Every structure is written in C-alpha cells, then in structure tokens.
Amino acid sequence: MASVTRVTGVKAQAGNLYQDNANLFLLTVKKADGSAIDLRTEDESTAGVTNIDGAVEMILKELNPLAYFITNSGAGTIHLVMDKNATDADMQTRVRRVGLNPNDDGSTVLGVTSVDVSGSTVTAATSFTVA
C-alpha cells in the first residue's frame, strides 16, 4: 500500500497574521495637514442626533467593508475587514476622493459637516485582535 508523507502544515504559527479569505486594514481619517479627525463627531450619534451622510457613513458606503470597528477615540481610526481583492493603495485613493466638494487647495470635504479627508491613510494590518 502506497503512503503519502505530509511536508507542510496548515499555516498555524503563533505571532503570524493569516488572511486567506479577507484582507485587514487600518484606515486613519486625516485632514490635508495630517491631523486626525475625531470620528465621534462624525458618526451616527453626534450630539444624540442621527448624522445621515456624515463623514463616517460616506466612507463606509464608499468602501463597503465586510466588517469594521470605529475606534471610540480622537485617533480617527477605523479597523476594516475587506474582500480579498481590496488593496491599501486603492482604498486610500478612494477615501481621499470621496469628498463631495473639492476645495481650491485640492483637499476634499466630506459629509454634512464638510470634513477634509484628503490626508487619510490606509495601511495593511500586521495583527488582529477580537474582544
């Protein structure tokens, strides 16, 4: 009877990030000058009022993530789980261009509060934590 000897495992090494069916990213929403935008003022619970078409909603509608987490801080960060075909460069370009009205200086404004998002950055994840 013939036998087959396995020579590789199933990619299960501690400390490594495996993204077989999705890609993970960190989006930092920033103004043109590089300062982060406090997304708590741009989410759907701004001052207890539904913020329809606020900056957060417009970005999420543009990217259509599989899952996401908006950090409850002034850091301007959104953790994204995206389709396997998503790239950091493409998403960064899309977020920077999603602004509704380009300004004379080339920056863009987004949402009902006219937030400049033209300095936003997207980086590929290096780790993953769920609580």
C-alpha beads as a LAMMPS data file, in Angstrom:
LAMMPS data file: protein, C-alpha beads

131 atoms
130 bonds

1 atom types
1 bond types

-500.0 500.0 xlo xhi
-500.0 500.0 ylo yhi
-500.0 500.0 zlo zhi

Masses

1 110.0

Atoms # bond

1 1 1 0.000 0.000 0.000
2 1 1 1.372 3.427 -1.008
3 1 1 1.648 6.196 1.574
4 1 1 1.977 9.967 1.358
5 1 1 4.060 11.936 3.803
6 1 1 2.953 15.477 4.637
7 1 1 5.702 18.054 4.279
8 1 1 3.808 21.263 5.131
9 1 1 1.299 22.321 7.758
10 1 1 -1.840 24.430 7.558
11 1 1 -0.279 27.809 8.451
12 1 1 -0.872 27.871 12.176
13 1 1 2.145 29.579 13.694
14 1 1 1.719 31.882 16.696
15 1 1 2.510 35.545 16.031
16 1 1 1.656 35.482 12.309
17 1 1 -1.362 37.104 10.657
18 1 1 -3.118 34.880 8.120
19 1 1 -5.616 36.461 5.710
20 1 1 -6.704 33.637 3.453
21 1 1 -10.217 34.839 2.612
22 1 1 -10.189 38.529 3.547
23 1 1 -7.783 41.459 3.929
24 1 1 -7.462 43.572 7.068
25 1 1 -6.611 47.279 7.135
26 1 1 -6.308 50.287 9.397
27 1 1 -7.824 53.486 7.998
28 1 1 -6.831 56.735 9.680
29 1 1 -9.075 59.603 8.624
30 1 1 -6.976 62.762 8.463
31 1 1 -7.088 66.319 7.181
32 1 1 -4.664 67.512 4.492
33 1 1 -2.271 68.713 7.218
34 1 1 -2.073 65.154 8.629
35 1 1 -4.088 65.773 11.784
36 1 1 -6.526 63.008 12.694
37 1 1 -10.255 63.669 12.697
38 1 1 -12.230 62.705 15.813
39 1 1 -14.798 60.387 14.247
40 1 1 -17.024 60.575 17.318
41 1 1 -18.177 63.928 15.949
42 1 1 -18.873 62.374 12.547
43 1 1 -20.670 59.141 13.441
44 1 1 -24.409 58.472 13.615
45 1 1 -24.772 59.510 17.235
46 1 1 -23.376 63.034 17.012
47 1 1 -24.949 65.043 19.839
48 1 1 -27.748 62.471 20.051
49 1 1 -28.862 63.313 16.511
50 1 1 -28.702 60.915 13.605
51 1 1 -25.915 62.209 11.368
52 1 1 -27.121 60.979 7.977
53 1 1 -24.379 61.194 5.334
54 1 1 -21.767 62.159 7.921
55 1 1 -18.126 61.514 7.102
56 1 1 -18.081 58.038 8.682
57 1 1 -21.167 56.892 6.793
58 1 1 -19.885 58.268 3.482
59 1 1 -16.545 56.464 3.894
60 1 1 -18.237 53.182 4.806
61 1 1 -20.619 53.463 1.852
62 1 1 -17.641 54.012 -0.457
63 1 1 -15.570 51.087 0.858
64 1 1 -18.363 48.614 1.704
65 1 1 -16.355 46.595 4.269
66 1 1 -17.289 43.072 5.353
67 1 1 -16.824 44.203 8.961
68 1 1 -15.448 47.314 10.651
69 1 1 -14.751 48.918 14.015
70 1 1 -14.697 52.685 14.566
71 1 1 -12.358 53.493 17.435
72 1 1 -14.037 55.428 20.254
73 1 1 -11.209 57.971 20.486
74 1 1 -9.846 61.057 18.787
75 1 1 -7.436 58.945 16.726
76 1 1 -9.641 58.924 13.601
77 1 1 -9.180 55.188 13.081
78 1 1 -11.434 52.582 11.519
79 1 1 -10.402 48.914 11.515
80 1 1 -11.604 47.225 8.325
81 1 1 -12.182 43.660 7.166
82 1 1 -12.350 43.786 3.382
83 1 1 -12.799 41.477 0.441
84 1 1 -9.663 39.597 -0.599
85 1 1 -9.262 41.865 -3.647
86 1 1 -9.023 45.117 -1.646
87 1 1 -5.674 46.902 -1.500
88 1 1 -4.459 49.643 0.805
89 1 1 -3.451 51.918 -2.087
90 1 1 -6.842 51.640 -3.805
91 1 1 -8.801 52.283 -0.614
92 1 1 -6.628 55.239 0.333
93 1 1 -7.250 56.836 -3.055
94 1 1 -10.982 56.179 -2.801
95 1 1 -11.289 57.683 0.683
96 1 1 -9.308 60.758 -0.309
97 1 1 -11.532 61.252 -3.374
98 1 1 -14.883 60.526 -1.748
99 1 1 -15.213 64.172 -0.682
100 1 1 -18.275 65.857 -2.107
101 1 1 -16.746 69.204 -2.990
102 1 1 -13.104 69.730 -3.917
103 1 1 -11.555 72.835 -2.364
104 1 1 -9.286 75.276 -4.178
105 1 1 -6.254 73.778 -2.413
106 1 1 -7.037 70.275 -3.725
107 1 1 -8.357 68.973 -0.415
108 1 1 -11.814 67.437 -0.290
109 1 1 -14.688 67.923 2.082
110 1 1 -16.999 65.167 3.163
111 1 1 -20.329 64.828 4.893
112 1 1 -22.783 67.299 6.266
113 1 1 -20.086 68.988 8.367
114 1 1 -17.684 69.408 5.428
115 1 1 -14.772 67.438 6.882
116 1 1 -11.479 67.465 4.968
117 1 1 -10.377 63.819 4.494
118 1 1 -7.658 64.372 1.894
119 1 1 -4.811 63.314 4.204
120 1 1 -6.359 59.952 5.103
121 1 1 -4.120 56.878 5.124
122 1 1 -4.782 53.153 4.802
123 1 1 -2.266 50.553 5.928
124 1 1 -2.387 46.778 5.742
125 1 1 -2.861 45.120 9.130
126 1 1 0.022 43.368 10.859
127 1 1 -2.059 41.913 13.688
128 1 1 -5.663 41.127 14.558
129 1 1 -7.457 41.132 17.929
130 1 1 -11.092 40.422 18.774
131 1 1 -12.536 41.107 22.194

Bonds

1 1 1 2
2 1 2 3
3 1 3 4
4 1 4 5
5 1 5 6
6 1 6 7
7 1 7 8
8 1 8 9
9 1 9 10
10 1 10 11
11 1 11 12
12 1 12 13
13 1 13 14
14 1 14 15
15 1 15 16
16 1 16 17
17 1 17 18
18 1 18 19
19 1 19 20
20 1 20 21
21 1 21 22
22 1 22 23
23 1 23 24
24 1 24 25
25 1 25 26
26 1 26 27
27 1 27 28
28 1 28 29
29 1 29 30
30 1 30 31
31 1 31 32
32 1 32 33
33 1 33 34
34 1 34 35
35 1 35 36
36 1 36 37
37 1 37 38
38 1 38 39
39 1 39 40
40 1 40 41
41 1 41 42
42 1 42 43
43 1 43 44
44 1 44 45
45 1 45 46
46 1 46 47
47 1 47 48
48 1 48 49
49 1 49 50
50 1 50 51
51 1 51 52
52 1 52 53
53 1 53 54
54 1 54 55
55 1 55 56
56 1 56 57
57 1 57 58
58 1 58 59
59 1 59 60
60 1 60 61
61 1 61 62
62 1 62 63
63 1 63 64
64 1 64 65
65 1 65 66
66 1 66 67
67 1 67 68
68 1 68 69
69 1 69 70
70 1 70 71
71 1 71 72
72 1 72 73
73 1 73 74
74 1 74 75
75 1 75 76
76 1 76 77
77 1 77 78
78 1 78 79
79 1 79 80
80 1 80 81
81 1 81 82
82 1 82 83
83 1 83 84
84 1 84 85
85 1 85 86
86 1 86 87
87 1 87 88
88 1 88 89
89 1 89 90
90 1 90 91
91 1 91 92
92 1 92 93
93 1 93 94
94 1 94 95
95 1 95 96
96 1 96 97
97 1 97 98
98 1 98 99
99 1 99 100
100 1 100 101
101 1 101 102
102 1 102 103
103 1 103 104
104 1 104 105
105 1 105 106
106 1 106 107
107 1 107 108
108 1 108 109
109 1 109 110
110 1 110 111
111 1 111 112
112 1 112 113
113 1 113 114
114 1 114 115
115 1 115 116
116 1 116 117
117 1 117 118
118 1 118 119
119 1 119 120
120 1 120 121
121 1 121 122
122 1 122 123
123 1 123 124
124 1 124 125
125 1 125 126
126 1 126 127
127 1 127 128
128 1 128 129
129 1 129 130
130 1 130 131
